[in-house]
Amino acid sequence: MIAMGGGVAEVQQGFGDAENEVRPILFIQQRCARLIEMLPVSQHAPNRPEEAIKVDAEEEGVGGAVAADGLR
């Protein structure tokens, strides 16, 4: 797995924060079934929590997918 940055933290912020009364500004349509399926299982890079881990990437980091890629 390869770490990937560039917007994952911004996507998370878009969902708001109910504890701190921050309203969401990002809403996902029901027709985005693949995104809805994949977001909950996305993993953060161990040393960089603002980044998601690519899955199915080659050792050089080529390819792979992160659920939030299309959303970002």
C-alpha positions as CSV (number, residue, x, y, z in Angstrom):
1,M,0.0,0.0,0.0
2,I,1.2,3.5,-0.9
3,A,0.3,6.7,1.0
4,M,-1.5,9.3,-1.0
5,G,-2.3,13.0,-0.1
6,G,-3.8,16.0,-1.6
7,G,-7.3,16.6,-0.2
8,V,-8.2,13.7,2.1
9,A,-8.3,16.0,5.1
10,E,-10.5,18.5,3.2
11,V,-12.9,15.7,2.3
12,Q,-13.2,14.7,6.0
13,Q,-13.8,18.3,7.0
14,G,-16.7,18.5,4.5
15,F,-18.6,15.9,6.6
16,G,-18.8,18.4,9.5
17,D,-18.3,17.7,13.2
18,A,-21.5,17.2,15.2
19,E,-19.6,17.4,18.5
20,N,-18.4,20.9,17.7
21,E,-21.6,21.9,16.0
22,V,-19.9,22.2,12.6
23,R,-22.5,21.6,9.9
24,P,-21.6,19.4,6.9
25,I,-21.0,21.0,3.5
26,L,-20.5,17.8,1.6
27,F,-23.3,15.5,0.7
28,I,-23.1,12.3,-1.2
29,Q,-25.9,11.2,-3.6
30,Q,-27.3,7.7,-3.1
31,R,-26.4,6.9,-6.7
32,C,-22.7,7.1,-5.7
33,A,-22.9,3.5,-4.4
34,R,-19.3,2.6,-4.9
35,L,-18.1,5.7,-3.0
36,I,-20.5,5.0,-0.2
37,E,-19.3,1.4,0.0
38,M,-15.6,2.3,0.0
39,L,-15.3,5.4,2.2
40,P,-15.9,3.6,5.5
41,V,-13.2,1.1,4.8
42,S,-10.5,3.6,3.6
43,Q,-7.5,3.5,5.8
44,H,-5.2,6.4,6.9
45,A,-1.5,6.3,6.4
46,P,0.1,5.3,9.8
47,N,2.5,8.3,10.0
48,R,0.4,10.8,8.1
49,P,-3.3,10.7,9.2
50,E,-4.3,13.4,6.6
51,E,-3.5,10.9,3.9
52,A,-5.3,7.7,2.8
53,I,-3.5,4.5,1.8
54,K,-3.8,3.4,-1.8
55,V,-4.8,-0.2,-2.2
56,D,-3.8,-2.5,-5.1
57,A,-0.9,-0.2,-6.0
58,E,2.4,-1.6,-7.5
59,E,5.5,-1.4,-5.4
60,E,6.5,1.8,-7.3
61,G,3.2,3.4,-6.3
62,V,1.7,3.1,-9.8
63,G,-2.0,2.4,-10.0
64,G,-4.2,1.6,-7.0
65,A,-7.3,3.2,-5.8
66,V,-8.6,5.2,-2.9
67,A,-12.3,5.7,-2.5
68,A,-11.9,9.5,-2.0
69,D,-9.9,9.9,-5.3
70,G,-13.0,10.6,-7.4
71,L,-14.6,12.7,-4.7
72,R,-11.5,14.9,-4.3
